[in-house]
Amino acid sequence: MSLTEVLQPADRIDAAEFRALMSQVPTSVAVVAGMDGSHPVGLTVGTFVSVSLEPALVSVCVARTSESWPRIAPTRRFSLSVLSTEQQDVCAAFSAKGPDKFATVDWELGHGGMPWVRGSVAHLDCSVEAEIETGDHLVVVGRVLTLADGAGRSAMVFHQRRLGGVHHDD
């Protein structure tokens, strides 16, 4: 196979092939949540990453088709609950379409007044620093305002189209 056979122009990359390749890279799984008036709203993301330490910034990618993000965005505030390996049901609840994803989930208002999913590995409250429209997603950069550790559970990851976790032998 020659180099020209391996490299393809960007307009020729097949979406299914790209998805399959990217499934080889483990990603964290988190719930992005906020308030729509007095109602909690949320969605599952698999693209939560640290962006900067000074200042403390994180980012998430939200599909442009999301029905939840447009309800959260006007407040310019959101929370992140990093899911534990025991929370596959929570991941499913927030991945589905529906008006009240919090109905079957144990949650509380966090330090900054945003919804936190109980039992998660970590919680962050953020203000929107930037929103960048790119491709079929919106990259949301958040400035971390408050954070809390969730008692050392193992974090959920999405890898090879399956949910799992990282376990250490110590």
N, C-alpha and C positions, 0 to 999 in steps of 0.2 A: 504494500500500500504506500503510495507516495504522499508527500505532505499536502499536495493540492487535493487529493482525495479525502484527506482528514479534515481540512479546513473548508468551511462553507460560509458564504456571505450571510450576514445576519438575517436577511430577508428570506433565506432558505431553511432556517432552522424549524423543524417540525415541533409543534407544541407538545405533543405526546412524548416524543423522544427527549425533549428538554426536561419535561416533568420526570420521566423515568431516570434520567441522569441525576437530577437534583435530589431524587429520593435517596440517593446514596449518602447524602450529607445530613447528619442528625440535626434537628432543630428543637429548640425549647418549645413548650406549649404553655400558653398563658391566656387568661381571660382579661380582656380590656373592658372596663365598665365605667359607667358614669351615671348621671342623673338627668332624667327628662322631667323637669318639674319635681314632683315628689316620688317619681317612679324610677327604680333602677333599671338600667339597660346595659346589655353586654354582648360580647361576641368572643369566639375563640380565635386566637392567632397562633401561627407557628413560625413567626418571624420576629421574635422579641430579642433584641441585642443591645448591649452596652455600646454607646457611641463615644462618650467622653467621661473622664474622671473629674476634670476641672473646667467648666462646671459639670456636675453630674447630669449626663444626658443619656437617654435610651431611645430606641426607635422600634416601631412596629409597622407592619405593612397591612393595610386594610384593602380588601377588594372594593373596587368602585361600585360593585353591585350590592354592597352591604346595606341592609335596611337599618341596622343598629347605629353605625357610626354617625350618620346624619342627625340622629337624635342626641348623640353625645357631644358632637363637635361644637355646637353653639355656646356651650358653657366654657370652652377652652380649658377644661380640666378633665382628667380621666385617671383611673387606677389600673394597676396591673396586679393580678394574682397569678403567680407562677404555680402551675398545677403540680401536684405530687403524683406518683405512680398509682396511688389508690383512687384517683379522681377521674377515671375514664368516663364515668357517668356524667360528671360535670362537664367534661370536654364535649361529650355528645349533646348535652342540653344546650350549650352555648354555640354549638356548630349548626344547630337546626334553625329553621325559620320559625318565627312565632312571636306573639306579642309579649309573653311573660316568661322569659327564660329563667327568672329567679324563683319561680313558683315551687320548684322541686329541689332547690339548692339551699344549703345552709350558708347564710351570709350575714354580714354586719356592716355598719358604717365605720370606716376606718378613721384614723386620726384627722385626716383632711376633709372628712364628710363625703367621701366617695365609697361606693360599695366594695367590700373585700369578700372573697370567697373563703370561708373558714376551712381549715385543714390544708391550705396551700403552703408551699415551701417558703414563699416570700411575698411581701406586699409592698407596692410602691404607689404613692400618689404623685401625679405629675400635672404640670401645666403645659399646654401646647406651645412649643418653641417654634415649630415650623411644620408646614404641610406641603409636600411636594407631589404633584401629580406626575406619575410616570407609568407608562404602559397601561395595564389594566388594574393597577393598584394605586393607592395613595400612601406615601411614606409619611408617617407621623413621628416627628421628633418631640420628645417630652423632656422637660426639665424636672428632675426628681425633687419633690418638695418634702416628702416624708417617706420613711421606709421602715419595715419591720420584718424580722426573721420569723419564719413559721415553724420553728422547733425541729429543724434538722431532718425532715423527711427527704426521701429520694425524689429528685425532680423528674417529671415526665418528659420524654423526648419522642419526636416523630421521626422514624427512620425506616426506610424501605416500605413505605406505605402502612406502617404499623405503629401503634403506641407502645412504648416501653419505658425503660428507665436505665439509669447508670448506677450500677451497684459496685461497691468497693469491697475487697476482701480483708479489711483491716480490723 
